Amino acid sequence: MNEIMPGLALQKVDERIMTLNVGPQHPGSGHMRIIVQIDGDILLHVILILAMFIVEKKRWLNIEIIF
């Protein structure tokens, strides 16, 4: 299970493009991580990763949204 999450691998990109990792945050019973690539004021790529614990099933539910 050595899988690298999207946005965390090193990439050779233009010097103007910045990759920001925000998270994980722990609101209540879940996690939230946002990976954003920006060029100045322009959003180029956004990945929103949500995870929440389902108590009844005793397991984590992961949702990944790519913009």
Backbone as a printed PyTorch tensor [residue, N CA C, xyz], in Angstrom:
tensor([[[  0.8260,  -1.1910,   0.0000],
         [  0.0000,   0.0000,   0.0000],
         [  0.8720,   1.2570,   0.0000]],

        [[  1.8470,   1.2900,  -0.9040],
         [  2.7590,   2.4230,  -1.0140],
         [  2.3080,   3.3980,  -2.0860]],

        [[  1.0240,   3.5360,  -2.2660],
         [  0.4660,   4.3980,  -3.3000],
         [  0.6020,   5.8650,  -2.8870]],

        [[  1.1000,   6.7060,  -3.8010],
         [  1.2450,   8.1360,  -3.5380],
         [ -0.0340,   8.8310,  -3.9550]],

        [[ -0.5750,   9.6540,  -3.0590],
         [ -1.8130,  10.3660,  -3.3490],
         [ -1.5990,  11.3690,  -4.4830]],

        [[ -2.6340,  11.6610,  -5.2740],
         [ -2.5030,  12.6360,  -6.3600],
         [ -2.0660,  13.9910,  -5.8140]],

        [[ -1.1600,  14.6330,  -6.4850],
         [ -0.7130,  15.9510,  -6.0650],
         [  0.4550,  15.9210,  -5.1140]],

        [[  0.7980,  14.7600,  -4.5500],
         [  1.8970,  14.6810,  -3.6020],
         [  3.2130,  14.2790,  -4.2600]],

        [[  3.1650,  13.7220,  -5.4610],
         [  4.3790,  13.3240,  -6.1680],
         [  5.0890,  14.5720,  -6.6960]],

        [[  6.4200,  14.5290,  -6.7310],
         [  7.1870,  15.6540,  -7.2610],
         [  7.0070,  15.7400,  -8.7640]],

        [[  6.8260,  16.9560,  -9.2490],
         [  6.6240,  17.1600, -10.6740],
         [  7.5080,  18.3020, -11.1360]],

        [[  8.0250,  18.2170, -12.3550],
         [  8.7780,  19.3130, -12.9550],
         [  7.7870,  20.1630, -13.7290]],

        [[  7.5160,  21.3600, -13.2100],
         [  6.5500,  22.2600, -13.8450],
         [  7.1840,  23.6350, -14.0130]],

        [[  6.4740,  24.5000, -14.6640],
         [  6.9120,  25.8760, -14.8690],
         [  7.1790,  26.5320, -13.5130]],

        [[  8.1870,  27.3930, -13.4360],
         [  8.5510,  28.0380, -12.1660],
         [  7.4370,  28.9220, -11.6230]],

        [[  6.5300,  29.3700, -12.4750],
         [  5.4430,  30.2360, -12.0120],
         [  4.3360,  29.4590, -11.3250]],

        [[  4.2440,  28.1620, -11.5650],
         [  3.1560,  27.3550, -11.0140],
         [  3.5280,  26.8660,  -9.6150]],

        [[  2.6330,  27.0940,  -8.6650],
         [  2.8500,  26.6930,  -7.2760],
         [  1.8140,  25.6400,  -6.8930]],

        [[  2.2640,  24.5690,  -6.2240],
         [  1.3580,  23.5440,  -5.7220],
         [  1.2240,  23.7100,  -4.2130]],

        [[ -0.0040,  23.8630,  -3.7430],
         [ -0.2840,  24.0450,  -2.3190],
         [ -1.0360,  22.8330,  -1.7880]],

        [[ -0.5570,  22.2930,  -0.6760],
         [ -1.2350,  21.2060,   0.0250],
         [ -1.8590,  21.7880,   1.2850]],

        [[ -3.1660,  21.7360,   1.3800],
         [ -3.8660,  22.2330,   2.5630],
         [ -4.5280,  21.0340,   3.2230]],

        [[ -4.1180,  20.7170,   4.4240],
         [ -4.7310,  19.5980,   5.1210],
         [ -3.7010,  18.5630,   5.4890]],

        [[ -4.0980,  17.4640,   6.0520],
         [ -5.5020,  17.1600,   6.3220],
         [ -6.0360,  17.9580,   7.5130]],

        [[ -7.2760,  18.3520,   7.4080],
         [ -7.9950,  18.9930,   8.5040],
         [ -8.9140,  17.9500,   9.1260]],

        [[ -9.2570,  18.1080,  10.3680],
         [-10.0610,  17.1080,  11.0720],
         [-11.3510,  17.7290,  11.6230]],

        [[-12.3130,  18.0380,  10.7460],
         [-13.5740,  18.5920,  11.2450],
         [-14.5120,  17.4880,  11.7440]],

        [[-14.7820,  17.4570,  13.0070],
         [-15.7270,  16.4830,  13.5630],
         [-15.2900,  15.0490,  13.3700]],

        [[-15.9630,  14.3200,  12.4970],
         [-15.6970,  12.8900,  12.3290],
         [-15.0570,  12.5700,  10.9830]],

        [[-14.3800,  13.5380,  10.3610],
         [-13.7950,  13.2560,   9.0610],
         [-12.5200,  14.0270,   8.8140]],

        [[-11.9800,  13.8610,   7.6200],
         [-10.7660,  14.5490,   7.2080],
         [-11.0480,  15.2930,   5.9170]],

        [[-10.3030,  16.3780,   5.6890],
         [-10.4250,  17.1150,   4.4440],
         [ -9.0310,  17.5440,   4.0010]],

        [[ -8.7010,  17.3120,   2.7450],
         [ -7.4300,  17.7580,   2.1830],
         [ -7.7220,  18.4220,   0.8500]],

        [[ -7.0560,  19.5590,   0.5890],
         [ -7.2120,  20.2730,  -0.6680],
         [ -5.8210,  20.4250,  -1.2820]],

        [[ -5.6760,  20.0130,  -2.5460],
         [ -4.4260,  20.1780,  -3.2850],
         [ -4.7280,  21.1320,  -4.4330]],

        [[ -4.0220,  22.2610,  -4.4930],
         [ -4.3130,  23.3120,  -5.4650],
         [ -3.0360,  23.6570,  -6.2320]],

        [[ -3.1340,  23.7630,  -7.5610],
         [ -2.0470,  24.2910,  -8.3760],
         [ -2.4940,  25.6530,  -8.8830]],

        [[ -1.6440,  26.6830,  -8.6450],
         [ -1.9990,  28.0370,  -9.0460],
         [ -0.8820,  28.6460,  -9.8960]],

        [[ -1.2860,  29.5540, -10.7710],
         [ -0.3640,  30.3620, -11.5630],
         [ -0.7780,  31.8020, -11.3100]],

        [[ -0.1360,  32.4360, -10.3510],
         [ -0.5320,  33.7880,  -9.9460],
         [ -1.8880,  33.7410,  -9.2690]],

        [[ -2.8760,  34.4030,  -9.8640],
         [ -4.2330,  34.4220,  -9.3140],
         [ -5.1510,  33.3920,  -9.9630]],

        [[ -4.6290,  32.5660, -10.8550],
         [ -5.4560,  31.6340, -11.6170],
         [ -5.3140,  30.2240, -11.0530]],

        [[ -6.4520,  29.6010, -10.7200],
         [ -6.4540,  28.2030, -10.2810],
         [ -6.3370,  27.3080, -11.5090]],

        [[ -5.3190,  26.4600, -11.5260],
         [ -5.1180,  25.5580, -12.6580],
         [ -5.7150,  24.1890, -12.4120]],

        [[ -5.5850,  23.6890, -11.1750],
         [ -5.9830,  22.3170, -10.8730],
         [ -6.3190,  22.2460,  -9.3890]],

        [[ -7.4650,  21.6590,  -9.0520],
         [ -7.8880,  21.5330,  -7.6540],
         [ -8.3380,  20.0970,  -7.4050]],

        [[ -7.8270,  19.4960,  -6.3290],
         [ -8.2720,  18.1690,  -5.9010],
         [ -8.7740,  18.3090,  -4.4680]],

        [[-10.0110,  17.9340,  -4.2310],
         [-10.6210,  17.9600,  -2.9040],
         [-10.8140,  16.5190,  -2.4570]],

        [[-10.2220,  16.1440,  -1.3290],
         [-10.3240,  14.7860,  -0.8160],
         [-11.0330,  14.8380,   0.5280]],

        [[-12.1650,  14.1490,   0.6130],
         [-12.9480,  14.0800,   1.8390],
         [-12.9490,  12.6430,   2.3460]],

        [[-12.8630,  12.4760,   3.6380],
         [-12.9470,  11.1390,   4.2350],
         [-13.7780,  11.2500,   5.5020]],

        [[-14.7020,  10.3150,   5.6810],
         [-15.4940,  10.3110,   6.9110],
         [-15.6570,   8.8860,   7.4070]],

        [[-15.7480,   8.7550,   8.7020],
         [-15.8620,   7.4470,   9.3260],
         [-17.3320,   7.0760,   9.4420]],

        [[-17.7130,   5.9210,   8.8910],
         [-19.0830,   5.4240,   8.9770],
         [-19.1500,   4.5010,  10.1940]],

        [[-19.8110,   4.9610,  11.2390],
         [-19.8190,   4.2450,  12.5180],
         [-20.5030,   2.8870,  12.3910]],

        [[-21.6480,   2.8420,  11.6950],
         [-22.4040,   1.5940,  11.5910],
         [-21.5860,   0.4850,  10.9170]],

        [[-20.7950,   0.8600,   9.9120],
         [-20.0040,  -0.1270,   9.1720],
         [-18.5710,  -0.2290,   9.6730]],

        [[-18.1870,   0.6600,  10.5860],
         [-16.8370,   0.7020,  11.1560],
         [-15.7660,   0.7410,  10.0780]],

        [[-15.9410,   1.6570,   9.1140],
         [-14.9540,   1.8160,   8.0520],
         [-14.9650,   3.2480,   7.5380]],

        [[-13.9110,   3.6190,   6.8060],
         [-13.7680,   4.9590,   6.2570],
         [-14.3480,   5.0300,   4.8550]],

        [[-15.0120,   6.1400,   4.5420],
         [-15.5190,   6.4260,   3.2060],
         [-14.6620,   7.5530,   2.6330]],

        [[-14.0070,   7.3100,   1.5060],
         [-13.1540,   8.3190,   0.8620],
         [-13.8140,   8.8230,  -0.4020]],

        [[-13.8190,  10.1480,  -0.5670],
         [-14.3790,  10.7770,  -1.7580],
         [-13.3050,  11.7160,  -2.3210]],

        [[-13.0270,  11.5960,  -3.6100],
         [-12.0490,  12.4630,  -4.2620],
         [-12.7310,  13.2030,  -5.3970]],

        [[-12.6470,  14.5410,  -5.3710],
         [-13.2850,  15.3840,  -6.3790],
         [-12.1820,  16.1730,  -7.0820]],

        [[-12.1180,  16.0860,  -8.4100],
         [-11.0890,  16.7870,  -9.1730],
         [-11.7490,  17.8630, -10.0220]],

        [[-11.2640,  19.0910,  -9.8990],
         [-11.7860,  20.2260, -10.6820],
         [-10.7650,  20.6160, -11.7220]]])
